[in-house]
């Protein structure tokens, strides 16, 4: 792949770090912070990040399993989060090559529709099962997730960044 000028060459991602960050995001989602509709879904954010950056390691199957775990934890309709996370992972993998050409703030704008779609799927399944509408504050969650995208990108790519090498004779 041709890199943008000024883009840093990254080291390979450690699989233990990938799965550890996903498990940490699952634990953060399971914290008893109260059920407010505008709360961002940290697991969805990390799933999209790794689906974009490592689509061969984190894919639709992992999204489905993590979605079932969230359904069981929240005592939600079984498959509600699984369907949303699976669709989210599919669309993230679909746009991952195009997305990596953008700068990180532009990537946040590009993934915003994905987060809106995932929350819309969750809301639609909840409403079809007879749930109540949580209010329009539910629209804040995808916006907060898009705002958190640059923070998550910096944090999760930090172990892959190599130290700048001052040797002028080496091209990489």
Secondary structure as the mmCIF struct_conf table of DSSP 4:
data_model
#
loop_
_struct_conf.conf_type_id
_struct_conf.id
_struct_conf.beg_label_comp_id
_struct_conf.beg_label_asym_id
_struct_conf.beg_label_seq_id
_struct_conf.end_label_comp_id
_struct_conf.end_label_asym_id
_struct_conf.end_label_seq_id
HELX_LH_PP_P HELX_LH_PP_P1 UNK A 2 UNK A 4
TURN_TY1_P TURN_TY1_P1 UNK A 5 UNK A 6
HELX_LH_PP_P HELX_LH_PP_P2 UNK A 7 UNK A 9
STRN STRN1 UNK A 10 UNK A 10
HELX_LH_PP_P HELX_LH_PP_P3 UNK A 11 UNK A 14
HELX_RH_AL_P HELX_RH_AL_P1 UNK A 15 UNK A 30
BEND BEND1 UNK A 31 UNK A 31
TURN_TY1_P TURN_TY1_P2 UNK A 37 UNK A 38
HELX_RH_AL_P HELX_RH_AL_P2 UNK A 42 UNK A 53
TURN_TY1_P TURN_TY1_P3 UNK A 55 UNK A 57
BEND BEND2 UNK A 58 UNK A 58
HELX_RH_AL_P HELX_RH_AL_P3 UNK A 60 UNK A 74
TURN_TY1_P TURN_TY1_P4 UNK A 75 UNK A 75
TURN_TY1_P TURN_TY1_P5 UNK A 78 UNK A 79
HELX_RH_AL_P HELX_RH_AL_P4 UNK A 80 UNK A 99
TURN_TY1_P TURN_TY1_P6 UNK A 100 UNK A 101
BEND BEND3 UNK A 102 UNK A 102
HELX_RH_AL_P HELX_RH_AL_P5 UNK A 104 UNK A 128
TURN_TY1_P TURN_TY1_P7 UNK A 129 UNK A 130
HELX_LH_PP_P HELX_LH_PP_P4 UNK A 131 UNK A 133
HELX_RH_3T_P HELX_RH_3T_P1 UNK A 136 UNK A 138
HELX_RH_AL_P HELX_RH_AL_P6 UNK A 139 UNK A 157
HELX_RH_3T_P HELX_RH_3T_P2 UNK A 158 UNK A 160
STRN STRN2 UNK A 161 UNK A 161
HELX_LH_PP_P HELX_LH_PP_P5 UNK A 162 UNK A 165
TURN_TY1_P TURN_TY1_P8 UNK A 168 UNK A 169
#
